[in-house]
Each structure stands twice: as C-alpha cells, then as structure tokens.
C-alpha cells in the first residue's frame, strides 16, 4: 500500500458531512450568502484493470439538521498507481500524489483544461476544524494567485484516516474600469466557497 493513502480513505459506506458557506458577487445586485450541509457517501466500488479501483461518491445536501437530504450530484474517485484521481462533472483531476510529502504535479494531467500545478504542503501538521482536532493533515494548494484585477485561491486540506476536512475556493474579479478603483480590492463579480468538516463515519 502506498504510504499516504490513509489521507483519503476509500471504503464503501464511509461518509463525510460538511458545513458549506457560499458568497456570490455580481455586477447587477448585492452580494448573497448561502449556508447548507453537504454529505459525501461512498456508495459502491468496482474494479477495472485498465483504470484501477473506482468508487462512486454520492453527494446530497440539506439546509440544516431538520431537513431531509436531497440529491445533489455524483462523482467517482479512483486509485491509479501513485495517484488519486477524482472525476467531477466528467472532468478528471489528480487530487493527490502518493506518498504524501511535499511535491508538485499537474492537477489537469488527464483532462484538456491546460496545465495547473498543484503543490502538496504542510504534511503531518495538526489542524482544528469546527472544534475538531486532527493530528496529521496535508494541504494541497491548487492555486494561490492574487493580482490587482483578480484573485484565484483554491486549496484542500486532508486529514489522516479521515479524508477532506477543509476546502477553500475563492475566484474574484476586481474592479478595473477606472484608475480610482484599481488596487482597492473592490469586487465586481465572483464567489467564495468554504467547506468545513462537520462529522464523518461509516453507515
């Protein structure tokens, strides 16, 4: 077994529930904020010698603890040699490289979106998320770029024997229509999304 695969446990019945906060900005109205819960459940697995073992991940969401879970989407995750590949909206991304240690790779190696360098950092570091302490985590920085006109920040944190515990996506376009607003971080449009692990276990 490749050292580090325990940072993304794959077994039928495993689930993780996240608190999600989304902020959206547009030119035509005030910013909006939405909060909800998202559950990811590994519902089944299947083997294919040509692509490795694949797992189906069913995603459901609800507004709060009192609501019923409603279907959201589905994705697949597979282990292939030293890589963990996750397919989202029919697009495969290389989420992790094993062993889990500081390194770089192309997250878009198996799609046509163009090279996107991911960096694995802060391996083995403790982190607290929603009052839960995780002794060993690893951070994948997919992008962390900020200029006068835009910001693109995407990172994911994985905990040993748990999986994804935190995800941050920030993609904003700043005002550049006039010299008065350039460099003021005045948001024209874009969004921020934060996922924080609420609970996890096995059904």
C-alpha positions in Angstrom: 0.0 0.0 0.0 1.3 3.4 -1.0 2.2 5.5 2.1 -0.3 8.3 2.4 -3.4 6.7 1.0 -4.9 6.9 4.5 -5.3 10.6 3.9 -8.2 9.7 1.5 -9.8 6.6 2.9 -11.8 4.7 0.3 -14.3 2.1 1.6 -18.0 1.6 0.8 -20.2 3.2 3.4 -17.8 5.9 4.5 -19.4 9.4 4.7 -18.4 12.9 5.5 -20.7 15.8 6.2 -19.6 19.4 5.7 -20.9 22.8 6.7 -20.8 24.9 3.5 -20.7 28.7 3.2 -21.0 30.3 -0.3 -20.8 34.0 -1.1 -21.6 35.2 -4.6 -20.9 38.6 -6.0 -22.4 40.2 -9.2 -22.4 43.5 -11.0 -26.2 43.6 -11.0 -27.0 43.2 -7.4 -25.8 43.0 -3.8 -23.7 40.0 -2.6 -25.5 36.9 -1.4 -24.5 34.4 1.2 -25.9 30.8 1.4 -25.2 28.1 4.0 -26.1 24.5 3.8 -24.8 21.0 4.7 -23.2 18.7 2.1 -22.8 14.9 2.6 -20.5 12.7 0.6 -21.1 9.0 0.8 -19.1 6.2 -0.9 -21.9 4.1 -2.2 -20.1 1.4 -4.2 -16.8 0.3 -5.7 -15.8 -1.6 -8.8 -12.5 -2.8 -10.3 -11.3 -2.2 -13.8 -7.7 -3.5 -14.7 -7.3 -0.7 -17.2 -8.0 2.2 -14.8 -7.8 0.8 -11.3 -10.3 0.6 -8.5 -13.1 3.2 -8.7 -15.5 4.4 -6.1 -18.8 6.2 -6.6 -19.4 9.1 -4.3 -23.0 10.3 -3.9 -23.5 13.9 -2.8 -26.6 15.1 -1.1 -27.4 18.4 0.6 -29.8 20.0 3.0 -30.4 23.4 4.5 -30.0 22.3 8.2 -30.3 19.4 10.6 -34.1 19.4 10.4 -34.3 19.0 6.6 -34.1 15.8 4.6 -31.2 15.1 2.4 -31.8 15.9 -1.3 -29.8 14.6 -4.2 -27.0 17.0 -5.4 -24.5 15.2 -7.7 -22.3 12.2 -8.0 -18.6 11.8 -8.8 -16.0 9.0 -9.0 -12.7 8.6 -7.3 -10.1 6.1 -8.4 -6.6 5.0 -7.3 -4.2 4.6 -10.2 -0.6 3.7 -9.3 0.6 6.7 -7.2 -2.3 9.0 -8.0 -5.8 9.6 -6.6 -8.0 10.8 -9.5 -11.4 12.4 -8.9 -13.9 13.0 -11.7 -16.2 16.0 -11.3 -18.7 16.9 -14.0 -17.0 14.3 -16.2 -13.6 16.1 -15.8 -10.8 14.1 -14.1 -8.5 15.9 -11.7 -5.4 14.5 -9.9 -6.2 15.3 -6.3 -3.3 13.6 -4.5 0.0 12.0 -5.3 1.5 9.3 -3.1 3.4 9.1 -0.9 2.0 12.2 0.8 5.1 14.5 1.0 5.9 18.0 -0.3 5.8 17.8 -4.1 4.3 19.3 -7.2 2.2 17.8 -10.1 -0.2 18.7 -12.8 -3.8 18.5 -11.5 -5.1 18.6 -15.1 -2.9 15.8 -16.3 -5.9 13.7 -17.6 -8.1 16.5 -18.9 -7.9 19.1 -21.6 -8.0 22.2 -19.4 -4.3 23.0 -19.6 -1.6 22.5 -17.0 -2.5 23.5 -13.5 0.3 23.0 -10.9 -0.8 21.6 -7.6 1.5 21.7 -4.6 1.4 19.5 -1.5 2.5 21.3 1.6 2.4 21.2 5.4 2.3 17.4 5.6 1.9 15.9 9.0 0.7 19.2 10.6 -2.2 19.4 13.2 -5.3 21.4 12.4 -8.6 22.2 14.1 -11.8 22.5 12.1 -15.1 23.3 13.8 -13.7 22.3 17.2 -12.4 19.0 15.9 -8.7 18.5 16.2 -6.8 16.5 13.6 -3.2 15.5 14.5 -1.9 14.9 11.0 -3.0 16.9 7.9 -1.7 17.7 4.5 -2.6 20.8 2.4 -2.9 20.7 -1.4 -2.6 24.3 -2.8 -4.2 24.2 -6.3 -3.8 27.9 -6.8 -3.0 30.9 -4.8 -2.7 33.9 -7.1 -3.8 37.5 -6.5 -3.3 40.5 -8.7 -4.8 44.0 -8.9 -7.6 42.7 -11.1 -8.4 39.2 -9.8 -7.9 36.5 -7.1 -7.8 32.8 -7.6 -7.3 30.8 -4.4 -8.0 27.1 -4.2 -6.8 24.7 -1.5 -7.9 21.5 0.1 -6.8 20.0 3.5 -6.8 16.3 4.1 -6.5 14.6 7.5 -5.0 11.2 8.0 -7.7 8.4 8.3 -10.4 10.9 7.6 -10.1 12.5 4.2 -11.0 16.0 3.1 -11.6 18.2 6.2 -11.4 21.7 4.7 -11.8 23.3 1.3 -11.5 26.9 0.2 -12.3 28.3 -3.2 -12.0 32.0 -3.9 -12.4 33.3 -7.5 -13.0 37.0 -7.7 -12.7 39.7 -10.4 -11.8 43.1 -9.0 -12.9 46.5 -10.4 -10.5 47.8 -13.1 -12.8 50.1 -15.1 -11.3 53.2 -13.7 -8.0 54.3 -12.1 -9.9 55.2 -8.9 -10.9 51.6 -8.2 -7.8 49.7 -9.4 -6.0 48.1 -6.5 -8.8 48.7 -4.0 -9.9 45.0 -4.0 -13.4 46.3 -5.0 -15.2 43.1 -6.1 -17.0 43.2 -9.5 -18.1 39.6 -9.5 -17.1 36.1 -8.4 -17.6 33.8 -5.5 -16.1 32.3 -2.3 -16.9 28.9 -1.0 -15.7 27.2 2.2 -16.3 23.6 3.2 -15.6 22.6 6.8 -15.9 19.0 8.1 -18.9 18.7 10.5 -18.9 14.9 11.1 -17.8 11.6 9.5 -18.1 7.9 9.9 -19.5 4.8 8.3 -23.0 3.7 7.6 
